[in-house]
Amino acid sequence: MENLENTNSFKVVKDENYDIDTTLKIVNQALIEKGYNPINQIIGYILSGDSSYITNHKNARNLIKRYERDEILEEVITFYLDRK
């Protein structure tokens, strides 16, 4: 039986509230580190909504799922058009 007199401690991971830009950079890096083509994987996720296109590495899947796919697409297109 476990000794309940001792105090147990655990580390609480701070929940970061990243913007879409930062989230995409983290997802991109996580996909590269796992050997995936990030462009193909992110496009697959945006088109299908299937989160298995995004790796769990670096919590990338949970981070990207915080945003609606149309929000991500809007951010990418806005960035592209503003750059031209």
ChimeraX attribute file (.defattr): number of C-alpha atoms within 10 A of each C-alpha:
attribute: neighborCount
match mode: 1-to-1
recipient: residues
	/A:1	3
	/A:2	5
	/A:3	6
	/A:4	7
	/A:5	6
	/A:6	7
	/A:7	6
	/A:8	6
	/A:9	6
	/A:10	5
	/A:11	5
	/A:12	6
	/A:13	6
	/A:14	6
	/A:15	6
	/A:16	7
	/A:17	10
	/A:18	13
	/A:19	11
	/A:20	18
	/A:21	13
	/A:22	12
	/A:23	21
	/A:24	19
	/A:25	12
	/A:26	19
	/A:27	26
	/A:28	20
	/A:29	17
	/A:30	21
	/A:31	23
	/A:32	14
	/A:33	14
	/A:34	12
	/A:35	9
	/A:36	16
	/A:37	12
	/A:38	20
	/A:39	12
	/A:40	11
	/A:41	19
	/A:42	21
	/A:43	13
	/A:44	16
	/A:45	18
	/A:46	17
	/A:47	12
	/A:48	11
	/A:49	14
	/A:50	10
	/A:51	18
	/A:52	11
	/A:53	19
	/A:54	24
	/A:55	20
	/A:56	16
	/A:57	15
	/A:58	14
	/A:59	13
	/A:60	21
	/A:61	18
	/A:62	16
	/A:63	21
	/A:64	21
	/A:65	14
	/A:66	13
	/A:67	13
	/A:68	11
	/A:69	16
	/A:70	11
	/A:71	10
	/A:72	18
	/A:73	15
	/A:74	11
	/A:75	13
	/A:76	14
	/A:77	11
	/A:78	11
	/A:79	12
	/A:80	10
	/A:81	8
	/A:82	7
	/A:83	7
	/A:84	5
